[in-house]
Amino acid sequence: MSGRDSRTGAADPRFAERRDAARDRLDDLFGAKGGDKDDRCAWFNAVYDTAEGDAAAVPWADLAPKAALVDWLGDHPGGGARALDVGCGLGDNAEALAAAGYKTTAFDLAQRAIDWARQRFPGSPVHYTAADLFAPPTDWADAFDLVHECYTVQALHGDLREASFAALARLVKPGGRLLVLTRSRADGVETSGPPWPLSPGELSGFEAAGLRLSESTAYDVQKGERIIPHIRAVYVKAA
């Protein structure tokens, strides 16, 4: 990876400029606007393959854990419980889970993302591994006390999006929790993506997959001059 990637890279005054340029380039790649599993796999791999070690070229990499996750973890320490970070990217959220006391596994579809995360956090207690949400290791079923999903479902479209609710629910241990962070939109409001923000109606897909909603919090994230609505939701699997 190049020297551009650092844990303070987002403070670089040119970071936003490089990110905007990367978004324009990535939007033109095959699979950027959706597609089947192979299309999306190729696109996610292309994001990391063409980044050349610059985190600004990875649209979802802020080089810091999400504030909504850190806030939640402050009230819900792990105490050695098992956690799974879904679509871990460059590893910041996974490291926050581990720092809060969770025995953390973190996975991403792209091997290059996993290699990058390991390089950024040498000696980390997090187990980083490449895996596919729709074909995970068999021993992950019903295995995790906490499953953290941040921005993965909103990056999917069509059949893959529909299938993701049950795929995530299967990873939660009976009595465990699924923590979801996502951009949000009102029911009936159309958006163009990616990403495609989730509506409350769509989020009910987790309940259809056998989970119970235990809390939901609306919050805003400011990106430059934009205010982006989000939801943090927690679902519980019956013991």
Disulfide bonds with the S-S distance in Angstrom:
none
